[in-house]
Amino acid sequence: MAHRLSLTPIADLPLSIRASPQPVPLFPHLHLNSPSLHYSFRRKVPPPPSLSRSEAVSERGVESSASDTTHNPSHLSSSSKLVLVVGGTGGVGQLVVASLLNRDIKSRLLTRNPEKATTLFGEQDEEKLQVRLGDTRNPEDLDPSIFEDVTHVICCTGTTAFPSRRWDGDNTPERVDWEGVRNLVSSLPSSLKKIVLVSSVGVTKFNELPWSVMNLFGVLKYKKMGEDFVRNSGLPYTIIRAGRLTDGPYTSYDLNTLLQATAGERRAVLIDQGDKLVGEVSRLVVAEACIQALDIDHTNGQIYEINSVKGEGPGSDPRKWQELFKAAQKQLQL
């Protein structure tokens, strides 16, 4: 059974789209009463304002309490983190990078195309964003200097399930979802705090209908092989299995446009375990789940499936994400 957070409506976050809908910002922790949601990130990014919302949170079938959402004081502060984002110019990865910049979390982007990164994120100070050229499909590209001082990794690499132009240059599921993930994980330092891997729902059922259709060219099989390599690596990990991705990719946009991207009406989040969820998920929700999982201790060593549906969601509130992840684990144990 998936678990969903339902929030009471907020005046400036309408639950339904009317004739002239107000977009919900990608980063809800920014002041929603600000006269403008157009933020510039050219060289220096100011830290985001503190949360000012006071929604009442209720979970369907699960009672929330403050005692369930305490923070671990051992967590690294934003200034102590260095997050390596792999696949950071793709549909989910670009939203991860934009969100890390907005949170003032130092990040390093491993990409095959640094020019594309500059187009998306602008010329950033190295204290905010470092761009490194590399291809996970080629082990010789993964120089140890890429991983120096890295505390966390979010891997968002992927390709299409069926042959397409994105397969040009040997960019197949086997090369990206299996060999690329294996090469990356094999190169990571043992001091790493956590790796978060974006995978797909249905990976445990690739021989069953309808998943066998999606797996005609092996994408689910190779994603599962990548998952297994992460699980057996000995590194702390969280795996996020996404449903069919919606919203974006915003690959031709710049950073300011990314920061204004919205998930439309599908902001409520469903999280489950056991590869039972079937449905869609906004790329913005997947990106937020990856970032939240970095600091939620009870997600260590766990695999989650994630969908998004109509309704208000957890936004970027860590307490609400903790409740969602924890409720999914409790349900699996029943």
C-alpha positions as CSV (number, residue, x, y, z in Angstrom):
1,M,0.0,0.0,0.0
2,A,1.5,3.4,-1.0
3,H,1.4,6.3,1.4
4,R,0.4,9.8,0.5
5,L,0.6,13.1,2.4
6,S,-2.5,15.3,2.1
7,L,-2.1,18.9,3.1
8,T,-4.6,21.5,4.0
9,P,-4.9,24.1,1.3
10,I,-2.8,27.2,1.4
11,A,-4.0,30.5,0.1
12,D,-1.3,31.0,-2.5
13,L,-1.1,27.3,-3.5
14,P,-4.5,26.5,-5.1
15,L,-5.6,22.9,-5.2
16,S,-7.3,23.2,-8.6
17,I,-6.3,24.9,-11.8
18,R,-8.6,27.8,-12.8
19,A,-8.6,30.0,-15.8
20,S,-5.3,31.7,-14.9
21,P,-3.4,29.1,-12.6
22,Q,-0.6,30.3,-10.4
23,P,2.5,28.2,-10.9
24,V,3.9,26.4,-7.9
25,P,7.6,26.9,-7.8
26,L,10.1,24.1,-8.1
27,F,11.6,25.0,-4.7
28,P,8.7,25.5,-2.3
29,H,11.0,26.4,0.6
30,L,11.4,29.9,-1.0
31,H,9.1,32.6,0.4
32,L,5.8,32.0,-1.4
33,N,4.7,35.6,-0.6
34,S,7.6,37.1,-2.4
35,P,6.5,39.6,-5.1
36,S,8.5,37.7,-7.7
37,L,9.6,34.1,-8.2
38,H,12.2,35.0,-10.8
39,Y,15.5,34.3,-9.1
40,S,18.9,35.0,-10.8
41,F,21.8,32.6,-10.3
42,R,24.7,34.0,-12.4
43,R,27.7,34.0,-10.1
44,K,26.6,34.1,-6.5
45,V,23.6,32.4,-5.0
46,P,22.2,33.7,-1.7
47,P,21.0,31.2,0.9
48,P,17.3,30.6,0.7
49,P,14.9,32.1,3.3
50,S,13.6,30.0,6.1
51,L,10.3,28.2,5.9
52,S,7.3,30.2,6.7
53,R,4.5,27.8,6.0
54,S,2.4,26.2,8.7
55,E,0.3,23.5,7.0
56,A,-1.4,20.8,9.0
57,V,-0.1,17.5,7.8
58,S,-2.1,14.3,7.8
59,E,-1.3,10.9,6.3
60,R,-3.9,8.5,5.1
61,G,-4.0,5.7,7.6
62,V,-0.9,6.8,9.5
63,E,-0.9,9.3,12.3
64,S,2.0,11.8,12.1
65,S,3.8,13.1,15.2
66,A,6.6,15.5,15.9
67,S,8.6,12.7,17.5
68,D,8.7,10.9,14.2
69,T,10.5,13.7,12.4
70,T,13.4,14.7,14.5
71,H,16.6,15.6,12.8
72,N,19.9,13.7,13.4
73,P,22.5,16.2,14.6
74,S,25.3,14.2,13.0
75,H,24.0,15.2,9.5
76,L,26.5,17.2,7.5
77,S,25.6,20.9,7.1
78,S,25.0,22.2,3.6
79,S,28.5,23.9,3.7
80,S,30.1,20.5,4.5
81,K,28.6,18.6,1.6
82,L,30.0,18.1,-1.8
83,V,27.4,16.3,-3.9
84,L,28.5,14.7,-7.2
85,V,25.7,14.6,-9.7
86,V,26.1,12.1,-12.5
87,G,23.8,12.7,-15.5
88,G,23.2,16.2,-14.3
89,T,22.2,17.6,-17.7
90,G,19.4,15.1,-18.2
91,G,15.8,15.4,-17.4
92,V,16.0,14.6,-13.7
93,G,19.7,15.5,-13.1
94,Q,19.3,19.1,-14.3
95,L,16.6,19.6,-11.7
96,V,18.8,18.1,-9.0
97,V,21.6,20.4,-9.8
98,A,19.3,23.5,-9.9
99,S,17.9,22.5,-6.6
100,L,21.3,22.0,-5.0
101,L,22.3,25.5,-6.3
102,N,19.2,27.0,-4.9
103,R,19.9,25.3,-1.5
104,D,23.5,26.6,-1.5
105,I,24.8,23.1,-1.5
106,K,28.2,22.7,-3.2
107,S,28.0,20.3,-6.1
108,R,30.2,18.8,-8.8
109,L,28.7,17.8,-12.1
110,L,30.1,14.8,-14.1
111,T,29.0,15.2,-17.7
112,R,29.9,14.3,-21.3
113,N,29.0,17.8,-22.4
114,P,30.3,20.7,-20.3
115,E,29.0,23.2,-22.9
116,K,25.4,21.9,-22.2
117,A,26.0,22.4,-18.5
118,T,27.0,26.0,-19.0
119,T,23.9,26.6,-21.1
120,L,21.7,25.2,-18.4
121,F,23.4,26.6,-15.3
122,G,25.4,29.5,-16.5
123,E,28.9,30.4,-15.4
124,Q,29.0,29.4,-11.7
125,D,31.6,30.0,-9.1
126,E,33.6,26.8,-8.4
127,E,32.6,27.2,-4.8
128,K,29.0,26.5,-5.9
129,L,29.2,24.2,-8.9
130,Q,32.2,22.4,-10.5
131,V,31.9,20.8,-13.9
132,R,34.0,17.8,-14.8
133,L,34.2,16.1,-18.2
134,G,33.7,12.3,-18.0
135,D,31.7,9.4,-19.3
136,T,30.7,6.6,-16.9
137,R,30.7,4.1,-19.8
138,N,34.5,4.5,-20.0
139,P,36.3,3.5,-16.8
140,E,39.4,5.4,-17.9
141,D,37.4,8.7,-17.7
142,L,36.7,8.2,-14.0
143,D,39.9,9.7,-12.6
144,P,40.2,9.7,-8.8
145,S,40.4,13.5,-8.8
146,I,36.7,13.5,-9.8
147,F,35.7,12.0,-6.5
148,E,38.1,14.0,-4.3
149,D,36.2,15.4,-1.2
150,V,32.9,14.1,-2.5
151,T,30.6,13.3,0.4
152,H,27.4,12.2,-1.6
153,V,26.5,11.0,-5.1
154,I,23.2,11.2,-7.0
155,C,23.3,9.2,-10.1
156,C,20.6,10.1,-12.7
157,T,22.0,8.6,-15.8
158,G,19.7,6.8,-18.3
159,T,18.6,6.4,-21.9
160,T,15.5,5.4,-23.7
161,A,13.9,1.9,-23.4
162,F,13.6,1.5,-27.2
163,P,16.0,2.4,-30.0
164,S,16.1,6.1,-30.6
165,R,18.5,8.9,-31.6
166,R,19.6,8.9,-27.9
167,W,21.2,5.5,-28.6
168,D,23.6,7.1,-31.0
169,G,27.2,6.7,-30.0
170,D,26.6,3.4,-28.1
171,N,24.3,5.0,-25.6
172,T,22.3,1.8,-25.0
173,P,20.7,0.6,-21.8
174,E,23.4,-2.0,-21.4
175,R,26.2,0.6,-21.7
176,V,24.5,3.3,-19.6
177,D,22.3,1.5,-17.0
178,W,24.6,-1.5,-16.3
179,E,28.2,-0.8,-17.4
180,G,28.1,2.9,-16.6
181,V,26.6,2.3,-13.1
182,R,29.1,-0.5,-12.4
183,N,32.1,1.7,-13.5
184,L,30.9,4.6,-11.4
185,V,30.3,2.6,-8.2
186,S,33.6,0.8,-8.6
187,S,35.4,4.2,-8.6
188,L,33.7,5.7,-5.6
189,P,35.7,6.1,-2.4
190,S,34.9,4.0,0.7
191,S,34.5,7.2,2.7
192,L,31.3,8.2,0.8
193,K,28.4,9.0,3.0
194,K,25.7,7.8,0.5
195,I,24.9,7.2,-3.2
196,V,21.4,7.7,-4.4
197,L,20.6,5.9,-7.6
198,V,17.6,6.7,-9.8
199,S,16.1,3.5,-11.3
200,S,12.7,2.4,-12.6
201,V,9.6,0.6,-11.3
202,G,9.1,-2.8,-12.8
203,V,12.8,-3.9,-12.6
204,T,11.9,-7.0,-10.6
205,K,9.2,-8.0,-13.1
206,F,10.9,-7.6,-16.5
207,N,9.8,-11.1,-17.6
208,E,6.1,-10.4,-16.8
209,L,3.5,-8.5,-18.8
210,P,3.3,-5.6,-19.3
211,W,6.9,-5.0,-18.1
212,S,8.3,-7.5,-20.6
213,V,7.2,-5.2,-23.4
214,M,9.2,-2.3,-21.8
215,N,12.1,-4.7,-21.4
216,L,12.2,-5.8,-25.1
217,F,15.7,-4.2,-25.4
218,G,16.8,-5.0,-21.8
219,V,16.4,-1.6,-20.1
220,L,14.7,-3.1,-17.0
221,K,17.1,-6.0,-16.8
222,Y,20.1,-3.7,-17.0
223,K,18.7,-1.3,-14.5
224,K,18.2,-4.2,-12.0
225,M,21.8,-5.3,-12.6
226,G,22.9,-1.7,-11.8
227,E,20.8,-1.7,-8.6
228,D,22.2,-5.0,-7.5
229,F,25.8,-3.8,-8.0
230,V,25.0,-0.8,-5.8
231,R,23.4,-3.0,-3.2
232,N,26.4,-5.3,-3.1
233,S,29.0,-2.5,-3.1
234,G,29.2,-2.0,0.6
235,L,28.5,1.7,0.2
236,P,25.6,3.4,1.9
237,Y,22.8,3.7,-0.6
238,T,19.2,4.6,-1.4
239,I,17.5,3.6,-4.7
240,I,14.6,5.6,-6.0
241,R,12.5,3.6,-8.6
242,A,10.6,6.2,-10.6
243,G,7.3,5.6,-12.4
244,R,6.8,6.9,-16.0
245,L,8.5,10.3,-16.0
246,T,6.5,13.5,-16.7
247,D,7.2,17.2,-16.6
248,G,10.2,18.0,-18.8
249,P,12.8,17.3,-19.6
250,Y,13.7,21.0,-19.7
251,T,17.0,20.4,-21.6
252,S,16.8,23.5,-23.7
253,Y,16.2,25.9,-20.8
254,D,18.5,28.0,-18.7
255,L,18.7,27.9,-14.9
256,N,16.2,30.7,-14.3
257,T,13.6,28.7,-16.3
258,L,14.4,25.5,-14.4
259,L,13.8,27.4,-11.1
260,Q,10.3,28.3,-12.3
261,A,9.4,24.8,-13.4
262,T,6.3,23.3,-11.8
263,A,4.7,19.9,-11.3
264,G,1.3,21.2,-12.3
265,E,-1.5,19.5,-10.2
266,R,0.5,16.3,-9.6
267,R,2.4,17.3,-6.5
268,A,1.1,14.7,-4.0
269,V,3.7,12.0,-3.6
270,L,3.1,8.2,-3.3
271,I,6.0,6.1,-2.0
272,D,6.0,2.3,-1.7
273,Q,8.3,-0.6,-1.5
274,G,8.2,-4.1,-3.1
275,D,7.9,-2.9,-6.7
276,K,4.1,-2.7,-6.5
277,L,3.5,0.9,-7.7
278,V,2.4,1.5,-11.3
279,G,1.9,5.0,-12.6
280,E,3.6,8.3,-13.4
281,V,5.8,10.7,-11.5
282,S,7.0,14.2,-12.1
283,R,10.7,14.6,-12.7
284,L,10.6,17.4,-10.1
285,V,9.3,15.0,-7.5
286,V,12.0,12.5,-8.3
287,A,14.7,15.2,-8.0
288,E,13.4,16.3,-4.7
289,A,13.2,12.7,-3.4
290,C,16.9,12.2,-4.3
291,I,18.0,15.3,-2.4
292,Q,15.8,14.5,0.6
293,A,17.2,10.9,0.8
294,L,20.7,12.2,1.3
295,D,20.0,13.3,4.9
296,I,17.3,10.8,6.0
297,D,19.1,8.1,7.9
298,H,16.3,5.5,7.7
299,T,16.5,5.5,3.9
300,N,19.9,3.9,4.1
301,G,20.0,0.5,2.4
302,Q,16.4,1.0,1.2
303,I,14.7,0.8,-2.2
304,Y,11.6,2.9,-2.9
305,E,9.1,3.3,-5.7
306,I,7.7,6.7,-6.2
307,N,4.7,8.2,-8.1
308,S,3.0,11.6,-8.0
309,V,-0.7,12.3,-8.3
310,K,-3.1,15.2,-8.1
311,G,-3.0,17.1,-4.9
312,E,-0.7,19.1,-2.6
313,G,2.6,17.4,-1.8
314,P,5.4,17.6,0.7
315,G,7.3,20.3,-1.3
316,S,10.8,20.5,0.2
317,D,9.8,19.9,3.8
318,P,12.2,17.3,5.3
319,R,9.7,16.3,8.0
320,K,7.0,15.4,5.5
321,W,9.5,13.4,3.4
322,Q,10.6,11.5,6.5
323,E,7.1,10.6,7.2
324,L,6.5,9.3,3.6
325,F,9.7,7.2,3.5
326,K,9.1,5.8,7.0
327,A,5.5,4.9,6.3
328,A,6.5,3.0,3.2
329,Q,8.9,0.9,5.3
330,K,6.4,0.3,8.0
331,Q,3.8,-0.9,5.5
332,L,6.3,-3.4,4.0
333,Q,6.9,-4.9,7.4
334,L,3.2,-5.6,8.0
